[in-house]
Amino acid sequence: MWRVAAPRCASPRASPVPATPTPSPPGDTLLLYTDGLIETPTASLDEGRHRLLTASARQRGSHLSDLLGSLQRGLSDNRDDIALIAFRADPPG
């Protein structure tokens, strides 16, 4: 897995984040999401991230479409737009 250099907060003047190679074992899932998934008026972003980690750990090994649907139904309060993208490198064979 690679972390790609990208501007912080999408600011044209921000310094890029350095790219760092990070190996990922086969079967691991990369989940990209917007703050609308985890942000609520009554909870902090840290609490939302914790809910996301807990919910995704319960779904470990499920099909990606099932994972995404479950996270959207279980975490989103439908007050904000959300985007979810998941990628999994399957084990060889």
Backbone torsions as a table, in degrees:
resi	resn	phi	psi	omega
1	MET	NA	141.5	-179.2
2	TRP	-120.8	138.8	168.9
3	ARG	-93.6	124.5	-173.9
4	VAL	-92.1	141.7	176.3
5	ALA	-66.3	128.7	180.0
6	ALA	-149.7	151.3	177.6
7	PRO	-65.0	141.6	175.9
8	ARG	-73.1	135.9	177.2
9	CYS	54.2	23.4	176.9
10	ALA	56.6	27.2	178.3
11	SER	-86.1	129.4	-179.2
12	PRO	-64.4	-19.6	-178.8
13	ARG	-97.5	-6.1	-176.9
14	ALA	-72.7	150.3	176.4
15	SER	-73.2	143.0	177.9
16	PRO	-69.0	150.2	174.6
17	VAL	-78.8	130.1	-178.4
18	PRO	-64.3	140.3	176.9
19	ALA	-75.8	134.5	-179.8
20	THR	-132.7	118.9	177.3
21	PRO	-66.5	131.5	179.6
22	THR	-132.5	109.3	-179.1
23	PRO	-65.3	145.3	179.0
24	SER	-129.8	124.6	180.0
25	PRO	-64.6	149.3	176.0
26	PRO	-54.6	139.0	-179.7
27	GLY	95.1	-15.7	175.9
28	ASP	-68.5	153.6	-178.4
29	THR	-116.9	132.1	172.5
30	LEU	-98.4	124.4	-179.4
31	LEU	-119.2	121.3	175.7
32	LEU	-107.6	135.9	-176.0
33	TYR	-150.7	159.0	174.5
34	THR	-97.9	164.0	-176.0
35	ASP	-63.8	-19.9	178.1
36	GLY	-60.7	-22.6	178.6
37	LEU	-73.3	-37.0	-171.2
38	ILE	-112.2	-10.0	-175.6
39	GLU	-93.1	129.6	175.0
40	THR	-134.1	159.6	179.6
41	PRO	-65.0	-21.3	-174.3
42	THR	-106.5	0.7	-177.8
43	ALA	-136.4	149.9	178.3
44	SER	-76.2	164.9	176.1
45	LEU	-62.2	-36.1	177.4
46	ASP	-61.4	-42.1	177.3
47	GLU	-64.4	-39.2	177.5
48	GLY	-64.7	-41.3	177.0
49	ARG	-62.9	-39.5	178.2
50	HIS	-63.3	-43.7	177.2
51	ARG	-60.7	-40.4	179.0
52	LEU	-63.8	-46.4	179.4
53	LEU	-61.8	-42.6	179.7
54	THR	-64.3	-47.3	-178.6
55	ALA	-65.4	-41.1	-179.1
56	SER	-71.0	-32.2	177.0
57	ALA	-64.7	-36.6	177.5
58	ARG	-66.1	-25.6	-177.4
59	GLN	-97.3	7.0	-177.2
60	ARG	-52.4	128.5	177.8
61	GLY	89.6	-7.9	178.6
62	SER	-77.0	163.9	177.0
63	HIS	-61.6	148.2	-175.8
64	LEU	-60.6	-39.2	179.6
65	SER	-63.4	-37.7	176.8
66	ASP	-67.0	-41.7	178.9
67	LEU	-59.8	-50.5	-177.0
68	LEU	-63.0	-43.9	178.8
69	GLY	-62.7	-42.7	179.9
70	SER	-64.3	-42.7	179.3
71	LEU	-65.3	-42.1	179.8
72	GLN	-63.7	-46.6	-179.2
73	ARG	-67.5	-37.5	-174.0
74	GLY	-85.1	-24.0	-173.2
75	LEU	-113.0	-32.8	-174.3
76	SER	-78.6	135.3	174.3
77	ASP	-96.8	8.1	176.4
78	ASN	60.4	24.0	175.7
79	ARG	-94.3	-18.2	-175.1
80	ASP	-132.9	156.1	175.2
81	ASP	-72.2	150.0	178.9
82	ILE	-133.7	155.6	171.3
83	ALA	-136.2	135.5	178.0
84	LEU	-132.4	131.3	174.8
85	ILE	-134.5	131.8	179.1
86	ALA	-126.2	142.8	177.0
87	PHE	-135.2	136.7	176.4
88	ARG	-137.4	127.3	174.1
89	ALA	-86.6	112.3	-179.1
90	ASP	-69.0	148.9	176.1
91	PRO	-61.4	148.8	178.6
92	PRO	-63.6	148.6	174.6
93	GLY	104.0	NA	NA
